[in-house]
Amino acid sequence: MRGARLSRHGPDCSFEAIPRRYELTDPVLWKLARIVHGTGLDDGRSDAPEAPGLDVVLRGLSMVCDDERGLEPTGPVFDGLYEYFRRALPQGREPA
């Protein structure tokens, strides 16, 4: 949305605008932001291998759910991604 503080700004997607606007430094949040960037923008800035899979999941949900109903399952999806990377990043590998 034009003029909104937390919408797309320059090369950043709206998901990236949030941590940038509030100066958040959580590396897991920025990892998720790179993944989300790759789902919505085909500009070559995101090389996250998870982006195509997440894109398929989110597009599929949009095909079977209206916006309000589609938000219900996305919370646990993003919470799960956050937890996965919260455990994986310090180890430098997939968590057990």
N, C-alpha and C positions, 0 to 999 in steps of 0.2 A: 504494500500500500504506500503510495507516494507520500512523503513527508512524515511517515511514522518513524519513531526512533529505532524500533527494533525490526524494521523491514530490511530488505536487501540494500546494502550500501556499497557502491563501487563493485569490486570483484567478490565481496563477501556475500554469502547467502544469509538469510535472516537468522539461521541457527548460529552462525559465526558472529553476527552483530551483537548477540546477547552477551557472551563472555567478553567481547571487545569493549562494549559500552560500559560494562560494570567492572572492567579490569580484573577479570577472574583469571587465575593462573593455573587452575587445576588441569594437569596434563591429560587426564582421562576425558574431561569435558572437551578439550581441544581435539583429542583423537576422534570423539564422536562428531564434532563439528566438521572435521575433514571428511568423515564418512558421509554425513548428510550433504555436504557440499557436492560430493560425487554423485549423489542420487538425483540432485535437482539441476545441476549446472554441468554442461558438457564443454568446459573451457580448458581442460587439461591441467587444472590446478590441483586436483585431488587424484592421488594414485592409490587410494584406499581399496584394497581388494574386496572388502566387505560391501562397498557401495552398490554394486549391481544386485547383489542378493537382497539387501535392504530395500532397494528401489522396487524390486519385484514384489516383495511382501507389502510395501505401502501402496503400490498401484493396485495390487489384488484386493486389498481391503477397501480401497476407494471404489472398486467395481461392485462390491457386495454390501457396502454400508454407506449410509448417508454420513455427512461430516460429523455429526454429534455421536452417532453410534460407532463410527470408525475410530474415535478418540479412545474409547474404552480399551481395546487391545493394544494400542500403541504405547500406553504408559508402561505396562509390563515388558514390552519389547525393548523400549529404551532403558528401563531400569535394569533389565537383564544384560544388555550390551554394556552399560556402565559398570555393572558389577564384574562382568567378565574381564573387561580391560583394566579395572581397578586392581584385580588380582594378577593379570598377565603382565602389565607394564613393568612393575618392579622386578619380576623374574626374567623378563626378556623372552618369555615363551608362553605357550598356552597353559592356563592353570589346570591343575589336576582335578 
